[in-house]
């Protein structure tokens, strides 16, 4: 359980252009007893998920994968999406949903590859 004043302070600091690590250090300097993982989850909740787009051409037709999420899921999907294009022309999906075996098989064409190395934007 996080004290409301501490949570309010984290939300206020996360709206400023300060890194998450600096926010955690600031909380320690202010002697606010909170675990790092708890603080990071509040910061991520406040800032919202990150987005990446992987796009390129398959057999001359443009295709795009738009993924949103946080952390390991996005990182994993970025590597998988570079090798396998989406089954549909445009795929918009959360990284957590796509990062399962069922999600990959249902949404990515595992037997097809990109014409050239796709572009990744974040």
Secondary structure, DSSP 8 states (H G I E B T S, - for coil): ---HHHHHHHHHHHHSS--HHHHHHHHHHTT----HHHHHHHHHHHH--EEEEEEEEETTEEEEEEEEE-HHHHHHHHHHHHHS-BSSSEEEEEHHHHTSHHHHHHHB-TT---SS--EEE-
